[in-house]
Amino acid sequence: MSNVKKIEELVEIRNQLRAQNKKVVFTNGVFDILHAGHVDYISKAKEKGDVLIVGINSDASVKRIKGELRPVVPQHERAFIISSLKPVDYAVIFEEDTPGEIIDKLIPDVLIKGADWAIDKIVGRETVEKNGGKVETIKFVNDQSTTNIIKTVTERFCK
């Protein structure tokens, strides 16, 4: 059974987890070409609670955010890869440019973003905080990025 869920399924699961007093953590991203930075970030996010839900931008939203050449890896493959990581309990694909709607529906106990985001700019912060949750950032430990990986591959193999 896959742990990539539709939002409606996750709302039911979230309600069950709330009844069990489980602390639910939510984070999101594109996760186009998985690298060590992603894995470190996701592992640290999981440490903040009992259950980790990862939102993954759909292909259409990635194109709007990152440009026509992205994503490199299709959404269902990205969701499968992320959901297969040990720290990840559930993954969900969202069509919007931000995870605001999902956060409003799930109301996680902890919302996580990278430290490159100012807390007051994190989408979903108000929903989480007004429901007694916390918003935290995680410092990146390496300089990895999908953009840099694509640049390196292009420089090496497209000369």
C-alpha positions as CSV (number, residue, x, y, z in Angstrom):
1,M,0.0,0.0,0.0
2,S,1.4,3.3,-1.0
3,N,2.0,6.1,1.4
4,V,1.4,8.7,-1.3
5,K,-2.1,9.9,-0.5
6,K,-4.7,12.3,-1.9
7,I,-5.4,15.2,0.4
8,E,-8.8,13.8,1.3
9,E,-7.2,10.6,2.6
10,L,-4.7,12.6,4.6
11,V,-7.3,14.6,6.3
12,E,-8.9,11.4,7.6
13,I,-5.5,10.1,8.6
14,R,-4.7,13.4,10.3
15,N,-7.9,13.2,12.3
16,Q,-7.0,9.7,13.5
17,L,-3.5,10.9,14.5
18,R,-4.9,13.8,16.4
19,A,-7.1,11.4,18.4
20,Q,-4.0,9.4,19.2
21,N,-2.1,12.6,20.3
22,K,0.5,12.1,17.6
23,K,2.6,15.2,16.7
24,V,2.3,15.7,13.0
25,V,5.1,17.5,11.1
26,F,4.6,19.0,7.6
27,T,7.1,20.2,5.1
28,N,7.1,20.7,1.4
29,G,9.2,21.2,-1.7
30,V,9.9,20.3,-5.3
31,F,12.4,17.6,-4.6
32,D,13.2,17.4,-8.3
33,I,16.6,15.6,-8.3
34,L,17.0,14.1,-4.8
35,H,20.3,14.9,-3.2
36,A,22.0,14.7,0.2
37,G,20.7,18.1,1.3
38,H,17.1,16.9,0.8
39,V,17.7,13.7,2.8
40,D,19.3,15.6,5.6
41,Y,16.5,18.2,5.7
42,I,13.8,15.5,5.7
43,S,15.5,13.5,8.4
44,K,15.7,16.6,10.6
45,A,12.1,17.4,9.9
46,K,11.0,14.0,11.1
47,E,12.9,14.5,14.4
48,K,10.4,17.3,15.2
49,G,7.4,15.0,15.7
50,D,5.9,11.5,15.4
51,V,4.6,11.6,11.8
52,L,6.1,13.4,8.8
53,I,3.9,14.5,5.9
54,V,5.8,15.9,2.8
55,G,4.0,18.0,0.3
56,I,5.4,17.8,-3.3
57,N,4.7,20.4,-5.9
58,S,3.0,19.1,-9.0
59,D,4.7,19.2,-12.4
60,A,2.5,22.2,-13.4
61,S,3.3,24.2,-10.2
62,V,7.1,23.4,-10.7
63,K,6.9,24.8,-14.2
64,R,5.3,28.0,-12.9
65,I,7.8,28.4,-10.1
66,K,11.1,27.1,-11.7
67,G,10.4,27.6,-15.5
68,E,9.5,25.5,-18.5
69,L,12.5,23.1,-18.3
70,R,11.6,21.8,-14.8
71,P,10.8,19.5,-13.3
72,V,13.3,17.0,-14.6
73,V,11.6,14.1,-12.7
74,P,7.8,13.7,-13.1
75,Q,5.6,14.3,-10.0
76,H,4.6,10.7,-9.4
77,E,8.2,9.6,-9.5
78,R,9.3,12.4,-7.1
79,A,6.4,11.4,-4.8
80,F,7.4,7.7,-4.9
81,I,11.1,8.6,-4.1
82,I,10.2,10.9,-1.3
83,S,7.6,8.6,0.2
84,S,10.2,5.7,0.1
85,L,12.6,7.6,2.4
86,K,12.6,6.1,5.9
87,P,11.6,9.3,7.8
88,V,8.6,10.0,5.6
89,D,5.3,8.7,6.7
90,Y,3.1,10.2,4.0
91,A,3.5,12.3,0.8
92,V,1.0,14.3,-1.1
93,I,1.2,16.1,-4.4
94,F,-0.3,19.6,-4.5
95,E,-1.3,21.6,-7.6
96,E,-1.0,25.1,-6.2
97,D,2.2,27.1,-6.2
98,T,2.2,27.0,-2.4
99,P,1.0,24.4,0.2
100,G,-1.3,26.9,1.9
101,E,-4.5,24.9,1.1
102,I,-3.0,21.6,2.3
103,I,-1.8,23.2,5.5
104,D,-5.2,24.7,6.1
105,K,-6.8,21.3,5.8
106,L,-4.2,19.3,7.8
107,I,-3.3,21.8,10.5
108,P,0.0,20.2,11.3
109,D,1.4,20.6,14.8
110,V,4.8,21.6,13.4
111,L,5.5,23.3,10.0
112,I,9.1,23.1,8.8
113,K,10.9,25.0,6.0
114,G,14.5,25.6,5.2
115,A,16.4,28.3,7.1
116,D,16.5,30.3,3.8
117,W,12.9,31.3,4.6
118,A,12.1,34.0,7.1
119,I,9.5,32.7,9.6
120,D,7.1,35.5,8.8
121,K,7.2,34.6,5.1
122,I,6.4,30.9,5.5
123,V,3.1,30.0,3.9
124,G,0.8,28.4,6.4
125,R,2.4,29.9,9.5
126,E,-0.7,31.8,10.6
127,T,-2.9,28.6,10.4
128,V,-0.4,26.5,12.3
129,E,0.3,29.2,15.0
130,K,-3.4,30.1,15.6
131,N,-4.1,26.4,16.2
132,G,-1.3,26.1,18.8
133,G,1.4,24.7,16.5
134,K,5.0,25.7,15.9
135,V,6.8,26.9,12.8
136,E,10.5,26.1,12.6
137,T,13.3,26.3,10.1
138,I,16.1,23.9,9.5
139,K,19.6,25.0,8.6
140,F,21.0,23.5,5.4
141,V,24.3,21.6,6.1
142,N,25.6,21.5,2.6
143,D,25.5,23.6,-0.4
144,Q,23.5,21.1,-2.5
145,S,20.7,22.2,-4.8
146,T,19.0,20.7,-7.8
147,T,19.8,23.8,-9.8
148,N,23.6,23.3,-9.0
149,I,23.4,19.7,-10.0
150,I,21.8,20.5,-13.3
151,K,24.4,23.2,-13.9
152,T,27.2,20.7,-13.2
153,V,25.8,18.1,-15.5
154,T,25.2,20.7,-18.2
155,E,28.8,22.0,-17.9
156,R,30.3,18.6,-18.0
157,F,28.3,16.9,-20.7
158,C,26.9,19.6,-22.9
159,K,30.0,21.2,-24.2
